[in-house]
Amino acid sequence: MTADERRTGPPTGHSDLDTLADLHAGVLEGRSAERVREHVDGCPQCAATLEALDAVQGQLHSLPAPAMPAAVAARLDAALADL
């Protein structure tokens, strides 16, 4: 599936994955957000997609933060020393 196909959405009237992800991330605004929320409130399929996004977000938050590579830290230290 291409990005354009995901953006236009399926013919079933459900919100496409990109739109649901935008709603989940809080970047969908105004009437668009209201329309999608109204749909999700009555659609178990789209509500399940939002729940899955919540689960993934929770799993990502539970992971430890990766360490900064030593080469990057050295470059930052050098740039700060130059200031």
Secondary structure, 3 states (H helix, E strand, C coil): CCHHHHHHCCCCCCCCHHHHHHHHHCCCCHHHHHHHHHHHHCCHHHHHHHHHHHHHHHHHHHCCCCCCCHHHHHHHHHHHHHC
